[in-house]
Amino acid sequence: MAHSTYRESNSKYQQQMDPSKYVRYTQEQVEALERVYAECPKPSSLRRQQLIRDCPILSNIEPKQIKVWFQNRRCREKQRKESCRLQTVNRKLNAMNKLLMEENDRLQKQVSQLVYENGFMRTQLHTVSTTTTDTSCESVVMSGQQQQQQQNPTSHHPLRDDHSPAGLLAIAEETLAEFLGKATGTAVDWVQMIGMKPGPDSIGIVAVSRNCSGVAARACGLVSLEPTKVAEILKDRISWFRDCRSLDVVSAIPAGNGGTIELVYMQIYAPTTLASARDFWTLRYTTSLEDGSLVICERSLASSTGGPTAPPASCFVRTEMLPSGYLIRPCEGGGSIIHIVDHIDFDSCSVPEVLRPLYESSKILAQKMTMAALRHIRQIAQETNGEIQYSGGRQPAVLRSLSQRLCRGFNDAVNGFVDDGWSIMGSDGVEDVTIAINSSPSKFIGSQYNNLSMLSTYGGVLCARASMLLQNVPPALLVRFLREHRSEWADYGVDVYCADSLKASPYAVPCAKTGGFPSSQVILPLAQTVENEESLEVVRLEGHAFSPEDIALSRDMYLLQLCSGIDETTSGATCAQLVFAPIDESFGDDAPLLPSGFRVIPLEPKSDGGPTANRTLDLASALDVGNGGARSSGEADVANQNARSVLTIAFQFTFENHYRDSVVAMARQYVRSIVGSVQRVAMAISPSPLHSSHLVPKSLPGSPEAVTLARWICRSFSVHTGGELLQADSPAGDAVLKQLWHHTDAIMCCSVKMNASAVFTFANQAGLDMLETTLVALQDIMLEKILDEAGRKILLSEFSKIMHQGFAYLPAGVCVSRMGRPVSYDQAIAWKVLNDEDSNHCLAFMFMNWSFV
């Protein structure tokens, strides 16, 4: 009896002391805890105790039990989110599986058709070889009729009134049938693009045409938007097709099944100054199928197809759109499955022969039109679902609008349409750079020039543009270098001039000072697309002044920059582009933009794979003929060596009337200098095939001038410091240059001129390695660019000592190579180099025990 009483009391004691024992909560207690959880999913110990005191209904629950409840609640929330994610992935996989099964069926039909055609051809060949040829008049006539019927299976209906609604509906139904044959059938021989692997997170299945008239591309994908919303987005082509200049619905006619027939006129920009813009006159048919799918199909209207025709437009080449469109099918569990087909005949014979590959590439059509549509829809779907978070407090629609305005402004500058107010100026005798002027007051919408008081002095907008062909230059690599190394081609004085156009008192610098003081850039990401194929960013240009007269101009400036196509691993990436416009530090959503930039488009399809994906931006290894960083002849791909691309450059400037001639001269000179910089960079990142087969170490400069300079450097060092720069045996002639060239410390010389920046003129092999450059590119490097702020201050303080005493020792420090890599050194010596007349020739520097940090 006593033992039983002890067990009962011990059980009650354990229940009281074990707060983790399961507690059954009432409905009121759960609601109170849920309210707290909504505000704070993980309350602290003090918060839980405060909760017990504030809620009487929780007074009988221990704090540890409440802690366990919150732990379980967070676990259930995590499981719920994971379950939703897995359900979403499962729906995507089911949809992709359905797409793959349909694609498999289509391929099997294509195989069966090819087997049948192969057997038929074998039979025909056997018949021809075993029978005599019937040359009678009747058989020739009958065979000619049969051949004509086979070649023209769908001839024009002579009794149909193509201008009436019934005739337009007949054309629309024919377009629908042909489009569905391309989207889900075997009307076009599709070949899947390399690297486009289907999956729950991929863009979808992308294919291009093979052996068909014109160029065609097809994409199939899954998005989490309803079909009606998808159709609305796709019909607004100007919002996602960056090359679309205008799209006007001339007339709309209601059709059966709630469908609509529209007559559409569309203009698209030319991608380069070497080609003409294109326009389309099409019939667009929107309808629904029996299974609930939505279809938007489109084709050009011409005399051969029937229907009303439109007169040609000046400055545009009329282009034929073969049956194309969008098939939007509802997906089980929500969302849509989209089939996109673009089929266009650009009439490549109307462009110069060198540019014909630009209009004969299905890959370019797939990237710029087909995949752009699918990516835009996926972007909007993820933004709608809250899967993408943007920084900076700007809405996704605003960021998309800024990107579109940058592209549109750059396209306007490249094309320079007369109806926009552009007119071509006369050249200076050389046709390499074209200057166009737009004096329309509406060109700079949103700026201070809309004020009528400014119209008397406002001259307009000037555009300097040029195009050039590049050989064996990967577009992504070139544009990435231009983005990351702006100081290699840009001029700070020109940037100052462009930034002044946004100020209340513009044109503080009426003519840019060429070769001004250097600047550095900081790239601040603003937004990027789902697959990182395009990024919008703000670039801060930090100016550095080294003289009192430069302090007034040295300030930070900002650019809004759009970069696309620089990721070589992105599926389908062929074109690369870098567009930027000066902005204020706190620019508004409707800030005026005057874009400039670069566009590189390959003229041949990019080779599959290849070594370009792993290429680096280390110009030091590419500028030097025969350096180990270059590709060997065995690795060089013949197709890559013969690959060509077209580069388009366009820079815009505002000007006042009385400064027009000065700005024209500055713009022409600036674009020519950029062309020269790009040519040098292109040669560096794509060495000549002739050089790649002769890999030798860095060549020793053997000119008489180099031998003389080496002698001056060593003699001046000995005169000023009392020591010997080279070995004690005092070599002469070429031996001096050879020992100086192979000296272990970095030795370099820079010019000393009044009112000019110090530019390097010579460096030995160690100096070239430290600066990561070559003798050819060395002359483009200024001394101020490689020294950090502390080094510049020390050099300025010791400069007078160097000029009077002849030399000075500089303490240990850090400098920067041409590629932006920090380099540390233990000590440096600077001395004057005197010529044979004991006049100052240049300054020499020797950096001892240097190494990359």
Buried (B, 14 or more C-beta within 10 A) or exposed (E): EEEEEEEEEEEEEEEEEEBEEEBEBEEEBEEBBEEBBEEEEEBEEEBBEEBBEEBEEBEEBBBEBBBBBBEEBEEEEEEEEEEEEEEBEEBBBBBBEBBEEBBEEBEEEBEEEEEEEEEEEEEEEEEEEEEEEEEEEEEEEEEEEEEEEEEEEEEEEEEBEBEEEEBBBBBBBBBBBBBBBBBBBBBBBBEBBBBBEBEBEBBBBBBBBEEBEBBBBBBBBBBBBBBEBBBEBBBEBBBBBBBBBEBEEEEEBEBEEEBBBBBBBBBBBBBBBBBEBBBBBBBBBBBBBEEEBBBBBBBBBEEEBBBBBBEEBEBBBBBBBBBBBBBBBBBEEEBBBBBBBBBBBBBBEBBEEEBBBBBBBBBBBBBBBBBBBBBBBBBBBBBEEEEBEBEEEBEBEBBBBBBBBBBBBBBBBBBBBEEEBBEEBEEEEEEEBBBBBBBEBEBBEEBBBBEEEBEEEBBBBBBBBBBBEBBBBBBBBBBBBBBBBBBBBBBBBBBBBBBBBBEEEBBEBBBBBEBBBBBBBEBEEBBBBBBEBBBBBBBBBEBBBBEEEBEEBBEEBBBBBBBBBBBBEBBBBBBBBBBBBBBEEEBEEEBBBBBBBBBBBBBBBBBEEBBBEEBEBBBBBBBBBBBEBBBEEEEBBEBBBEBBBBBBBBBBBBBBEEBBEBBBEBBBBBBBBBBEBBBBBBBBBBBEBEBBEEBEEBEBBEEEEBBBBBBBBBBBBBBBBEEEBBEEEEBEEEBBBBBBBEBEBBBBBBBBEEEEBBBBBBBBBBBBBBBBBBBEBBBBBBBBBBBEEEBBEBBEEBBEEBEEEBBBEBEEBBBBBBBEBEBBBEBBBBBBBBBEEEEEBBBBBBBBEBEEE
